[in-house]
């Protein structure tokens, strides 16, 4: 009886150890698969597989979102890149200019609100002009603040539009633009609940 108990204990411990080993192997395999997926995802962004036409537009879109002009370079539309960066430079300049004016007029508004001044003189083109009161300065502060925010929105919209343009161009490159329009009849076998049936398939290429 004691021998039987010892044998049963050895068998159970061996099975338990094998179970732990199996769980460990499965977790390790899962980690390797996850790491491989991440590496393949990054690899697909950096390197385009020209044989897989479906993955090219998605890769171009991701590249354009990461860096403006990268997608256009992938599509070999190099003439679009100066337009993209010219528009981006204009948007960044608009943000900087409106933000500078906003801070400028806000500093004089703070002198009236915080320092309790009734009026202030503002330098314009090297000359002091005024006096200006709070009701005259507040509209300028609000206007430049609104224009700065709109400039940020315009920059984000332009970033998105150039990514969409690159994605659409990549899709168009994958289309068959040839003049070959043909109508073909091909035999086909369809399976149904009553069994397999023979038929004819009509395919139009254009």
Secondary structure, 3 states (H helix, E strand, C coil): CHHHHHHHHHHHHHHHHHHHHHHHHHHHHHHHHHHHHHHHHHHHHHCCCCCCHHHHHHHHHHHHHHCCCHHHHHCCCHHHHHHHHHHHHHHHHHHHHHHHHHHHHHHHHHHHHCCCCCCEEEEECCEEEEEECHHHHHHHHHHHHHHHHHHHHHHHHHHHHHHHHHHHHHHHHCCCCCCCCEEEEEEEEEEECCEEEEEEEEEEEC
